[in-house]
């Protein structure tokens, strides 16, 4: 297995070197910097002192230096080293004792005290590992349903440690440990509570959700599974003031989103307003966001500018998708499903230790597909079929308690049928008249290496990643209408390096980081066919290199008050080659403007963030922040003239104040925030008199809103989750230079004025599961003129099933009442316009099991 690991490292290094050797100086310097700083401090000092002491001892005994034994430092030893000098303590008895708050697990020893256990939580299971211990009872210990709220308790031997696994009915129990007098007592509390007691890493350190001074939505593993969340669109449906929708039925050549009044409708911009991360790797561009997820552990949505803690800059917020990590516990899961429109799904995951306590592997995959439901009147066939593939693998190596190295790969492939648009007529949303059928294909693959050090003095993290994406699509219009053909690909290399205070730091915490990104975005062939004018082709090659340093400090001058301040400096250089030509009837090419060759633009900016939080009482915290958001200027490959080639930097000042509260022993969680975004030189995609796009303008925008989130556990097994968001997002001074129309005070498109969701679910001890959820949206406009809009609408999903210890079977229905709604719209062709519609009602059955 070691050979496999080294081959993996060799292949990854070779791929990196083949891309561009010069680019790696920053990356390798960062990775080697971590090793140097750490190994040159306590660990290395201890090794060197050991060598010196050995030499002194040997010399005093007149033993030749050739016989001196130095500490082992080879890779194979680091992978498998064990503590051979520690005393092994026997556990001769395991018994349970009920208490007023739950249960005690008592482990008795004939002599000596057990070492303190290390704990972790996986789903509803608390795992406690006791090192240097041996369990004498044959076959271990196990008992099911010992008290209310505890599903099972097992104690077993694993090599040189004893492991205790305690599974709760609705959540993982909490435990206190008392050691001494030849016994170890685990006092368990299995009372129902909110998920808040689990930590999150939104600020790059483990914290309780309610202690973080920003508007944050956390969706945990159980909720992900219960609500069937497997896409950015599903995440948005459970988050206030966040919307995410495909542009059409049957295919997703672009995905339009908005967060707190700022959208991504401008696909020509240099950088997204929201930073999307999948396992610490940034993903971007609205044509590459139609990704399938699988095997998720947690999702964190941070609203507001995040520039001083994250590598990639973001002016509107961050969406963190965190997969389940490789562990040393064997596990196999799989799921099957079938539903309407021949919907079929298959998913699996496999986890196991390759070297006990040192090397673990986790792989997971998913496939989801369905037939089309859109009737093509020209051919009499159903079109718009879909297929999604996703696969990921992680190899996790823990050479010592302080070090962790993981090798990650994520791959996704989308193969959709015709991306279908229609006239704005909700009565016939799924009927088209197409002489040719289109398609949309998106493939993306990511490889990364993450190195982490967690020492007493500081922590360090290095993340090196490569991501490649390619999109091919053909979007035919109804008979005689415009047809669009695209072939786009992008290769992005990133390196993030962070140093920060240890987890034990309390009054003063700090973080310092660096970020490097190299992106090569190529438009191999972008064609637009106008029936009356001919075919027009565009080619572009945009490259951008970004460097950034960032940091933040948090200081607690008095117990209830914490002040924090951060700063980011970012600089970027972009270059572009592009051409624009027409194709005659005889195939001849005619340049429509001179080629732009090696055009360049450079930007740099200081980006601050500061604020404070105050703990009013143990249940209530208040906070306020002021932060700057920034998007660099860029080059427009679709420019028809020199005047349209460049667009300027976008700068945002965001103001937020909020309250976070938890009551009734965390059974009731309520959070409230208000915000205002003042955006200068907002980068907007401008449409001409024909309704077509080609230029980028810089205008001003303001957005003001409020968000409220609620989680409640009114009874055992019953959960209520609710949120509501309101935002008023308007252009301040927008005069369309192509049409001459004043668009000031118009609503920003793709921004619902209201977003809200409500979910109620019940999980009984007998195995019954039932969930009903709704997502609602206020008035949404889809064009700058505010001519195309969607009135308020509501979507309802439902799920019911039976769950045993190792498996579950469910019936589900999505869009239960078959609501018709628009997901995108364009005022093209003028004056009729075009729209894409959301999916009709779907239903099916699912089966999931864990082995």
C-alpha positions in Angstrom: 0.0 0.0 0.0 3.0 2.3 0.6 3.9 1.9 -3.1 0.4 3.1 -4.0 0.8 6.2 -1.9 4.2 7.1 -3.3 2.9 6.5 -6.9 0.0 8.9 -6.2 2.4 11.6 -5.0 4.7 11.0 -8.0 1.8 11.3 -10.5 0.5 14.4 -8.8 3.9 16.1 -8.8 4.5 15.1 -12.4 1.1 16.6 -13.5 2.0 19.8 -11.7 5.4 20.1 -13.2 4.1 19.5 -16.7 1.7 22.4 -16.4 4.2 25.2 -15.7 7.3 24.8 -13.6 7.5 28.5 -12.9 4.0 28.5 -11.3 5.1 26.1 -8.6 7.7 28.2 -6.9 5.0 29.8 -4.7 3.3 26.4 -4.0 6.4 24.4 -3.1 7.7 27.3 -1.1 4.5 27.3 0.9 4.5 23.5 1.5 8.2 23.4 2.4 7.7 26.4 4.6 5.3 24.5 6.8 7.6 21.5 7.1 10.6 23.8 7.9 8.8 25.9 10.5 7.4 22.9 12.3 10.2 20.4 12.0 12.8 23.0 12.9 10.9 23.8 16.2 9.9 21.4 19.0 9.8 18.1 17.1 13.2 18.6 15.4 14.7 20.0 18.5 13.6 16.9 20.5 15.1 14.6 17.9 18.4 16.4 17.9 18.6 16.5 21.7 17.9 12.7 21.7 20.8 12.2 19.3 23.1 14.3 21.5 22.1 12.5 24.7 22.6 9.1 23.0 26.0 10.2 21.8 26.9 11.4 25.3 25.7 8.1 26.9 27.5 6.0 24.4 30.7 8.0 24.7 30.7 7.7 28.5 30.4 3.9 28.1 33.2 3.8 25.6 30.9 2.3 22.9 31.9 3.0 19.3 29.9 5.7 17.5 29.1 3.2 14.7 26.9 1.3 17.2 24.8 4.3 18.3 21.1 3.8 17.4 19.5 7.0 16.2 15.7 7.6 16.1 13.9 6.1 13.0 12.6 8.8 10.6 11.9 6.8 7.4 8.5 7.1 5.7 7.7 3.5 6.3 8.4 3.9 10.0 6.3 7.1 10.2 3.4 5.2 8.6 3.4 2.4 11.1 5.2 3.5 14.2 3.6 2.5 17.5 4.3 3.4 21.1 6.1 0.3 22.4 7.1 1.6 25.8 3.6 2.5 27.2 2.1 0.4 29.9 -0.9 -1.6 28.8 -3.8 -1.4 31.3 -6.4 -4.2 31.5 -10.1 -3.6 31.5 -11.7 -6.5 33.4 -15.3 -5.3 33.7 -17.8 -3.2 31.8 -21.1 -2.3 33.3 -23.9 0.2 33.0 -25.6 2.3 35.6 -28.6 4.5 35.1 -28.6 8.1 36.4 -31.1 11.0 36.6 -29.7 12.5 33.4 -29.0 9.4 31.4 -26.5 6.6 31.9 -23.0 5.8 33.1 -20.6 3.4 31.4 -18.1 2.1 34.0 -14.9 0.4 33.0 -13.0 -1.2 35.9 -9.3 -2.2 36.0 -7.5 -4.4 38.5 -4.6 -2.0 38.8 -3.5 1.3 37.2 -5.6 4.1 35.7 -6.6 4.2 32.1 -5.4 7.0 29.8 -7.9 9.8 28.9 -9.9 8.8 25.9 -9.9 10.7 22.6 -13.4 11.4 21.2 -15.1 12.2 18.0 -18.6 12.3 16.6 -19.9 10.5 13.4 -23.5 11.2 12.7 -25.5 10.0 15.8 -22.6 8.1 17.2 -20.1 9.2 19.9 -16.8 7.3 19.6 -14.3 7.2 22.5 -10.9 5.6 22.0 -8.9 4.6 25.1 -5.2 4.1 24.2 -2.9 1.4 25.6 -5.7 -0.7 26.9 -6.8 -4.3 26.5 -10.4 -5.6 27.0 -10.4 -8.9 28.9 -14.1 -9.9 28.5 -14.3 -12.3 25.4 -16.2 -10.8 22.5 -16.4 -7.4 24.0 -19.5 -5.8 25.4 -22.8 -4.7 23.7 -26.3 -3.7 24.7 -29.2 -2.2 22.6 -31.6 0.4 23.9 -30.2 0.6 27.5 -32.1 3.8 28.3 -34.4 6.1 26.4 -32.5 8.1 23.8 -29.6 5.6 23.5 -29.9 3.1 20.6 -26.8 1.0 21.4 -23.5 0.8 23.3 -20.6 -1.4 22.2 -17.1 -1.8 23.7 -14.5 -3.7 21.7 -10.8 -4.3 21.3 -8.9 -2.6 18.4 -5.2 -3.5 18.4 -3.7 -1.5 21.3 -6.8 0.5 22.2 -10.3 -0.1 23.4 -13.1 1.7 21.5 -16.5 2.7 22.9 -19.3 3.4 20.4 -22.5 5.0 21.8 -25.3 5.7 19.2 -28.1 8.0 20.1 -31.6 7.8 18.7 -31.9 11.4 17.4 -28.4 12.7 18.0 -25.0 11.8 19.4 -25.0 11.9 23.2 -22.6 14.0 25.2 -20.2 12.5 27.7 -18.1 13.6 30.7 -15.1 11.5 31.8 -14.1 10.8 35.4 -10.8 8.8 35.8 -9.3 7.3 38.9 -9.6 4.7 41.6 -9.0 1.9 39.0 -12.1 2.9 36.9 -13.1 5.2 34.1 -16.7 6.5 34.1 -18.4 7.9 31.1 -21.5 10.0 32.2 -23.8 10.2 29.2 -26.5 12.8 28.5 -28.9 11.6 25.8 -31.5 14.4 26.1 -32.6 15.9 22.8 -30.8 19.1 21.7 -30.1 21.3 18.7 -27.3 20.5 16.4 -25.5 23.6 17.6 -23.4 21.6 20.0 -21.5 20.3 17.0 -18.7 22.5 15.9 -18.3 24.2 12.5 -15.2 25.7 10.8 -16.7 28.7 9.1 -13.9 30.9 10.5 -11.2 28.3 9.9 -11.3 27.1 13.5 -13.7 24.7 15.4 -16.4 26.8 17.0 -20.0 26.4 18.1 -22.3 27.8 15.5 -24.0 30.3 17.8 -20.6 31.9 18.8 -19.8 33.0 15.3 -20.5 36.7 14.6 -22.0 36.5 11.2 -25.1 35.4 9.4 -24.5 31.7 9.0 -26.6 28.7 7.9 -25.3 25.2 8.7 -26.9 22.1 7.2 -25.6 19.0 8.8 -25.3 15.4 7.6 -28.7 14.2 8.9 -30.6 17.1 7.5 -28.7 16.7 4.2 -30.0 13.1 4.0 -33.5 13.9 5.2 -34.0 16.8 2.8 -32.2 15.0 -0.1 -29.8 17.9 -0.6 -27.3 17.1 -3.5 -26.9 20.3 -5.4 -26.3 24.1 -4.9 -30.0 24.6 -5.8 -31.0 22.3 -2.9 -28.7 24.3 -0.6 -30.3 27.6 -1.6 -33.8 26.3 -1.0 -32.8 25.9 2.7 -31.0 29.2 3.1 -32.5 32.8 3.4 -31.6 35.4 0.8 -29.9 32.8 -1.3 -31.3 31.7 -4.6 -29.8 29.3 -7.2 -31.6 28.1 -10.3 -30.9 26.6 -13.7 -31.6 28.7 -16.8 -33.9 26.2 -18.5 -35.7 22.9 -18.3 -33.9 19.8 -19.6 -30.4 21.2 -19.3 -28.3 23.7 -17.3 -25.9 25.5 -19.5 -25.7 28.3 -16.9 -26.8 28.6 -13.3 -28.0 31.9 -12.0 -27.7 32.7 -8.3 -28.0 35.7 -6.0 -27.0 36.3 -2.4 -28.1 39.3 -0.4 -29.1 41.2 -3.6 -26.0 40.6 -5.6 -26.3 38.2 -8.6 -24.0 36.4 -11.1 -26.0 37.1 -14.2 -22.9 38.6 -15.8 -21.0 35.5 -17.0 -18.3 37.8 -18.5 -17.1 39.1 -15.2 -13.6 38.3 -13.9 -14.7 36.7 -10.6 -17.9 35.3 -9.0 -19.5 37.3 -6.2 -19.9 34.2 -4.1 -17.0 31.8 -3.4 -18.1 28.2 -3.8 -15.8 25.6 -2.1 -16.0 21.8 -2.4 -13.6 20.3 0.3 -11.5 23.5 0.4 -11.2 23.8 -3.4 -12.8 26.9 -5.0 -15.1 26.4 -8.0 -16.2 29.2 -10.2 -18.0 30.4 -13.4 -21.8 30.0 -13.7 -21.4 27.5 -16.5 -19.4 25.2 -14.3 -21.6 25.1 -11.2 -24.1 22.4 -12.3 -22.4 19.8 -10.1 -23.6 16.7 -8.4 -22.7 16.0 -4.8 -22.4 12.8 -2.8 -21.4 11.6 0.6 -21.7 15.0 2.4 -20.9 15.7 6.0 -21.8 19.4 6.3 -22.7 22.6 4.4 -21.9 26.0 5.7 -23.3 29.2 4.0 -21.7 32.4 5.1 -23.6 35.6 4.0 -21.7 38.8 3.6 -18.2 39.7 2.3 -15.5 37.1 3.4 -12.1 38.2 2.4 -9.8 38.0 5.5 -10.2 34.3 6.4 -10.6 32.6 3.0 -8.1 32.2 0.1 -10.5 33.2 -2.7 -12.0 36.6 -2.4 -15.8 36.9 -2.2 -17.9 40.0 -2.1 -21.3 38.5 -1.3 -20.6 35.3 0.7 -19.2 31.8 0.8 -20.7 28.3 0.3 -18.7 25.5 1.9 -19.5 22.0 0.8 -17.7 19.5 3.1 -17.6 15.8 2.3 -17.4 13.0 4.8 -13.7 12.4 5.6 -11.8 9.1 5.5 -11.7 7.5 9.0 -10.3 4.3 10.4 -13.7 2.7 10.9 -14.9 0.2 8.2 -18.2 1.3 6.6 -20.1 0.6 3.4 -23.3 2.5 2.4 -25.4 2.3 -0.7 -28.7 3.6 -1.9 -31.1 2.9 -4.8 -34.1 4.8 -6.1 -36.6 4.9 -8.9 -39.3 7.4 -9.8 -41.4 9.3 -12.3 -40.0 9.9 -15.8 -37.9 6.8 -15.4 -35.8 8.5 -12.7 -33.1 6.2 -11.4 -30.4 6.8 -8.8 -27.5 4.8 -7.4 -25.0 5.9 -4.7 -22.4 4.2 -2.6 -19.5 4.9 -0.3 -16.7 2.7 1.1 -14.5 3.6 4.0 -11.7 1.6 5.7 -8.3 1.7 7.3 -5.4 0.6 5.2 -2.9 0.9 8.0 -4.5 1.0 11.5 -4.5 4.5 12.9 -2.2 5.8 10.1 -3.7 5.4 6.6 -7.4 5.5 5.7 -9.3 5.4 2.4 -12.7 6.7 1.5 -14.4 6.5 -1.9 -17.9 7.5 -2.9 -19.9 7.8 -6.1 -23.4 8.6 -7.3 -25.4 8.4 -10.6 -28.8 10.1 -11.2 -30.7 10.2 -14.5 -34.1 10.6 -15.9 -35.9 10.7 -19.3 -37.1 13.9 -20.8 -40.5 15.4 -20.1 -40.6 18.1 -22.7 -42.6 17.4 -25.9 -41.0 18.5 -29.2 -44.0 19.2 -31.5 -41.7 19.1 -34.6 -40.7 15.4 -34.0 -43.4 14.2 -31.6 -40.6 13.0 -29.2 -39.9 13.7 -25.6 -36.6 15.6 -25.1 -34.6 17.0 -22.2 -33.2 13.8 -20.6 -30.6 14.2 -17.8 -27.7 12.3 -16.4 -25.4 13.2 -13.5 -22.3 11.3 -12.4 -20.2 12.2 -9.3 -17.2 10.4 -7.8 -14.7 11.3 -5.1 -11.8 9.6 -3.3 -9.7 10.5 -0.3 -6.5 9.0 1.0 -5.8 10.2 4.5 -2.5 9.7 6.2 -1.9 10.6 9.9 1.8 10.0 10.5 1.7 11.5 14.0 -1.0 13.1 16.2 0.2 16.6 15.0 0.2 15.9 11.2 -2.4 15.0 8.7 -2.0 14.7 5.0 -4.9 14.0 2.6 -5.0 13.3 -1.1 -8.3 14.2 -2.7 -10.0 13.8 -6.1 -13.4 14.9 -7.1 -15.0 14.2 -10.5 -18.4 15.2 -12.0 -20.0 14.7 -15.4 -23.3 16.1 -16.6 -24.9 14.8 -19.8 -28.2 16.6 -20.5 -30.5 16.7 -23.4 -31.8 19.8 -25.0 -31.6 23.0 -22.8 -35.1 24.2 -23.5 -36.4 27.7 -23.5 -39.9 28.7 -24.4 -42.2 31.8 -24.8 -43.4 33.2 -21.5 -46.6 31.1 -21.3 -47.0 29.1 -18.1 -49.9 27.2 -19.7 -47.6 25.4 -22.1 -44.1 25.4 -20.5 -43.1 22.0 -21.7 -43.9 22.2 -25.4 -41.4 23.3 -28.0 -41.0 23.2 -31.7 -37.4 22.3 -32.6 -36.1 21.0 -35.9 -32.8 20.1 -34.2 -32.1 18.8 -30.7 -29.5 20.4 -28.5 -27.5 19.2 -25.5 -25.4 20.3 -22.6 -22.3 18.4 -21.4 -20.1 19.5 -18.5 -17.1 17.6 -17.1 -15.0 18.6 -14.2 -12.2 16.9 -12.3 -10.2 18.1 -9.3 -7.1 16.9 -7.6 -5.7 18.3 -4.4 -3.2 17.7 -1.6 -4.0 19.1 1.9 -1.3 19.1 4.6 -2.2 20.1 8.1 -0.2 20.6 11.3 -1.8 21.0 14.7 0.8 21.8 17.3 0.8 23.4 20.7 2.2 26.7 19.4 0.3 27.2 16.2 -1.6 25.4 13.4 -0.7 25.4 9.7 -2.5 24.3 6.6 -1.4 24.0 3.0 -3.9 23.2 0.1 -2.6 22.7 -3.4 -5.2 22.0 -6.1 -5.8 21.7 -9.8 -9.3 21.9 -11.4 -10.2 21.4 -15.0 -13.7 22.0 -16.4 -15.1 21.8 -19.9 -18.6 22.7 -21.2 -20.1 21.9 -24.6 -23.6 22.9 -25.4 -26.0 23.5 -28.3 -29.1 25.6 -27.6 -31.4 25.6 -30.5 -34.3 28.1 -30.6 -37.8 27.3 -31.8 -38.1 26.9 -35.5 -36.4 29.8 -37.3 -35.0 31.3 -34.1 -31.4 31.9 -32.9 -29.2 29.0 -32.2 -26.2 29.2 -29.7 -23.2 26.8 -29.7 -20.5 27.0 -27.1 -17.3 25.1 -26.3 -15.5 26.4 -23.2 -12.8 25.0 -20.9 -10.9 26.2 -17.9 -7.8 25.1 -16.0 -7.3 26.5 -12.5 -4.4 26.0 -10.2 -4.6 27.2 -6.6 -2.4 27.3 -3.5 -3.6 28.4 -0.1 -1.3 28.6 2.9 -2.5 29.4 6.4 -0.9 29.8 9.8 -3.1 30.4 12.8 -3.3 30.2 16.6 -3.8 26.9 18.3 -7.3 25.6 19.1 -6.6 26.2 22.8 -6.2 30.0 22.3 -9.0 31.8 24.0 -8.5 35.6 24.5 -6.3 36.2 21.5 -6.7 34.4 18.2 -4.9 35.1 14.9 -4.7 33.9 11.3 -2.3 34.8 8.6 -2.6 33.3 5.0 -1.5 33.6 1.5 -3.3 32.6 -1.7 -2.2 32.1 -5.3 -4.5 31.3 -8.3 -3.7 30.8 -12.0 -6.7 30.5 -14.3 -6.6 29.9 -18.0 -10.1 30.3 -19.5 -10.5 29.4 -23.2 -13.5 29.9 -25.5 -12.7 27.5 -28.3 -15.8 28.2 -30.3 -18.8 30.4 -29.4 -21.2 30.6 -32.3 -24.5 32.4 -32.6 -26.7 31.7 -35.6 -29.2 34.5 -36.6 -31.5 33.2 -39.3 -31.7 36.6 -41.0 -28.1 37.7 -40.6 -25.9 34.6 -40.6 -23.5 33.0 -38.2 -21.1 34.8 -35.9 -18.1 33.2 -34.1 -16.0 34.3 -31.2 -12.8 32.9 -29.8 -11.1 33.9 -26.6 -8.2 33.0 -24.3 -8.3 34.8 -20.9 -5.6 34.2 -18.4 -5.5 35.6 -14.9 -2.9 35.3 -12.1 -3.9 36.4 -8.5 -1.8 36.8 -5.4 -3.2 37.7 -2.0 -2.2 37.9 1.6 -4.8 38.0 4.3 -5.2 37.8 8.0 -7.5 38.5 11.0 -7.1 38.9 14.7 -9.7 38.3 17.4 -9.1 39.8 20.9 -11.2 39.5 24.1 -10.4 42.5 26.3 -13.1 41.6 28.8 -15.0 38.3 29.2 -18.2 39.2 27.3 -16.6 41.3 24.5 -14.6 40.2 21.5 -13.3 42.6 18.9 -11.9 41.5 15.5 -10.2 43.1 12.6 -8.8 41.7 9.3 -7.1 42.9 6.2 -6.5 41.5 2.7 -4.2 42.7 0.0 -4.9 41.3 -3.4 -3.2 41.9 -6.8 -4.1 40.4 -10.1 -2.9 40.5 -13.7 -5.1 39.5 -16.6 -4.4 39.0 -20.3 -6.6 38.2 -23.2 -6.6 37.2 -26.9 -9.9 37.3 -28.8 -11.4 37.4 -32.2 -14.9 38.1 -33.7 -15.9 37.0 -37.2 -18.8 36.1 -39.4 -19.3 33.1 -41.7 -20.8 33.6 -45.1 -23.1 31.2 -47.0 -20.0 29.9 -48.9 -18.1 29.3 -45.6 -15.9 32.4 -46.0 -14.7 34.2 -42.8 -15.0 37.9 -42.4 -13.4 39.7 -39.4 -15.9 42.0 -37.7 -13.2 43.8 -35.8 -9.4 43.6 -35.5 -8.1 40.8 -33.3 -7.2 41.7 -29.7 -3.9 40.2 -28.9 -2.1 40.1 -25.6 -4.4 42.7 -24.1 -3.6 43.3 -20.4 -5.1 44.7 -17.3 -3.8 44.8 -13.7 -5.6 45.5 -10.4 -4.8 45.6 -6.7 -6.8 46.5 -3.6 -6.7 46.6 0.2 -9.8 45.0 1.6 -10.5 45.5 5.4 -13.0 43.9 7.7 -13.7 44.6 11.4 -16.4 44.3 14.0 -17.3 43.1 17.5 -19.5 40.7 19.3 -20.9 41.0 22.9 -22.2 38.1 25.0 -25.2 39.8 26.6 -25.9 36.6 28.7 -25.3 32.9 28.3 -28.2 32.6 25.9 -27.9 35.8 23.8 -25.1 37.3 21.7 -25.0 40.5 19.6 -22.6 41.4 16.9 -21.9 44.0 14.2 -19.5 44.0 11.3 -18.3 46.3 8.5 -16.5 44.7 5.6 -15.3 45.6 2.1 -16.1 43.5 -0.9 -14.1 43.6 -4.1 -14.1 42.1 -7.6 -11.2 43.0 -10.0 -11.7 44.5 -13.4 -11.2 42.4 -16.5 -11.3 42.0 -20.3 -14.4 41.2 -22.3 -13.7 38.5 -25.0 -17.2 39.3 -26.5 -16.3 43.0 -27.1 -17.2 44.3 -30.5 -14.9 47.3 -30.2 -12.0 48.8 -28.2 -14.5 50.7 -26.0 -16.2 47.5 -24.9 -13.0 45.6 -24.2 -12.3 46.7 -20.6 -14.5 46.9 -17.5 -13.6 48.4 -14.1 -13.2 47.1 -10.5 -16.3 46.6 -8.3 -16.2 47.7 -4.7 -18.7 47.0 -2.0 -19.1 48.2 1.6 -21.3 45.8 3.6 -22.8 46.6 7.0 -24.4 44.0 9.3 -25.8 43.7 12.8 -27.3 40.7 14.4 -28.5 38.7 17.4 -28.0 35.0 18.1 -29.8 33.2 20.8 -30.3 29.7 22.2 -32.9 28.8 24.8 -34.3 25.8 26.8 -31.0 23.9 26.8 -30.5 24.6 23.1 -33.9 23.2 22.1 -34.8 26.6 20.6 -32.4 28.5 18.4 -33.3 31.9 17.0 -31.1 34.2 15.0 -31.8 37.7 13.4 -29.6 39.9 11.2 -30.0 43.1 9.2 -27.6 44.2 6.5 -27.0 46.9 3.9 -24.7 46.6 0.8 -23.5 49.7 -1.0 -21.9 48.6 -4.3 -19.9 51.0 -6.5 -19.1 50.2 -10.1 -21.2 47.0 -10.0 -20.2 44.8 -13.1 -23.5 44.3 -15.0 -24.0 42.5 -18.4 -25.7 45.0 -20.7 -28.2 44.1 -23.4 -28.6 46.1 -26.7 -31.8 47.1 -28.6 -32.2 43.6 -30.1 -32.1 42.0 -26.6 -28.7 40.5 -27.1 -25.6 41.0 -24.9 -22.0 41.9 -25.6 -20.8 44.6 -23.2 -20.1 45.0 -19.5 -21.0 48.3 -17.7 -20.0 49.6 -14.3 -23.0 51.1 -12.4 -24.0 51.5 -8.7 -26.3 49.3 -6.6 -27.7 49.2 -3.1 -29.3 46.3 -1.3 -30.9 46.3 2.2 -32.4 43.3 3.9 -33.1 41.2 6.9 -32.8 37.5 7.8 -34.3 35.3 10.5 -33.6 31.7 11.2 -35.3 29.3 13.7 -34.6 25.8 14.9 -36.7 24.0 17.5 -37.1 20.6 19.2 -40.5 20.9 20.8 -40.6 17.1 21.6 -38.5 14.1 21.3 -38.0 13.1 17.6 -39.7 16.3 16.3 -37.7 19.0 14.6 -38.8 22.3 13.2 -36.6 24.4 10.9 -37.6 27.8 9.4 -36.0 30.8 7.9 -37.1 34.0 6.1 -35.2 36.6 4.2 -36.1 39.9 2.6 -33.9 42.1 0.4 -34.6 45.3 -1.6 -31.9 45.4 -4.3 -32.0 48.3 -6.8 -29.7 50.0 -9.4 -28.8 53.5 -8.3 -27.6 55.1 -11.5 -27.9 52.9 -14.6 -28.3 54.4 -18.0 -28.0 51.7 -20.7 -25.6 53.1 -23.2 -26.9 50.7 -26.0 -30.6 51.5 -25.7 -30.5 54.9 -23.9 -33.0 53.7 -21.4 -32.7 54.9 -17.8 -32.8 51.8 -15.5 -32.2 53.6 -12.2 -34.3 52.3 -9.3 -35.1 49.1 -11.2 -34.9 45.9 -9.2 -31.8 43.8 -9.8 -32.7 40.7 -11.8 -32.5 37.1 -10.4 -33.0 38.5 -6.8 -36.3 37.3 -5.1 -37.6 40.0 -2.8 -38.6 37.3 -0.3 -37.1 33.8 0.3 -38.5 31.5 3.0 -38.4 27.9 4.0 -40.1 25.7 6.6 -39.5 22.0 7.4 -41.2 19.8 10.0 -40.0 16.3 10.5 -40.7 13.5 13.0 -38.5 10.4 13.7 -40.0 7.9 16.1 -38.2 5.3 18.2 -40.2 2.7 16.4 -38.7 3.6 13.0 -41.3 5.9 11.5 -39.9 8.9 9.6 -42.0 11.7 8.1 -40.9 15.1 6.7 -42.7 18.0 4.9 -40.8 21.0 3.6 -41.7 24.1 1.7 -39.7 26.8 -0.1 -41.1 30.1 -1.1 -40.0 33.0 -3.3 -41.3 36.6 -3.7 -41.5 38.6 -6.9 -38.4 37.9 -9.1 -37.4 39.9 -12.1 -35.2 38.4 -14.8 -34.1 41.4 -16.9 -32.8 44.9 -16.2 -35.9 46.5 -17.7 -38.1 44.6 -15.2 -40.4 43.4 -18.1 -40.0 39.6 -17.3 -41.0 38.6 -13.8 -42.1 35.6 -11.8 -44.9 36.3 -9.3 -44.5 34.8 -5.8 -44.7 31.0 -5.7 -44.3 28.1 -3.3 -42.8 24.6 -3.7 -43.7 21.7 -1.4 -41.7 18.5 -0.9 -42.7 15.5 1.2 -41.0 12.3 2.3 -42.1 9.4 4.5 -40.4 6.1 5.3 -39.5 3.4 7.7 -36.0 3.2 9.3 -34.3 0.3 11.0 -30.8 0.3 12.5 -29.0 -0.5 9.2 -31.4 0.5 6.5 -34.3 2.7 5.5 -37.0 2.8 2.8 -38.8 6.0 1.7 -41.4 7.4 -0.5 -41.0 11.0 -1.7 -42.6 13.7 -3.8 -41.0 16.9 -5.0 -43.0 19.9 -6.1 -46.0 18.1 -4.7 -48.6 20.4 -6.1 -47.0 20.7 -9.6 -46.4 24.4 -9.4 -45.4 26.2 -12.7 -42.7 28.8 -12.2 -40.0 30.6 -14.2 -36.3 30.0 -13.3 -34.8 32.4 -15.9 -35.9 34.9 -18.5 -34.5 37.2 -21.3 -36.1 40.0 -23.2 -35.0 38.3 -26.4 -36.3 38.3 -29.0 -37.8 41.7 -28.5 -40.6 42.2 -27.4 -41.8 38.7 -26.7 -39.0 37.4 -24.5 -37.9 33.9 -23.6 -38.1 31.9 -20.4 -36.9 28.7 -18.8 -39.2 26.8 -16.4 -38.7 24.7 -13.3 -39.5 21.0 -13.1 -43.0 19.6 -12.7 -44.0 17.2 -9.9 -41.8 14.1 -9.5 -42.1 11.2 -7.1 -40.5 7.9 -6.4 -39.1 5.4 -3.9 -35.7 5.1 -2.3 -33.8 2.4 -0.3 -30.6 3.1 1.7 -28.5 0.8 3.8 -25.3 0.8 5.9 -23.2 -2.3 6.3 
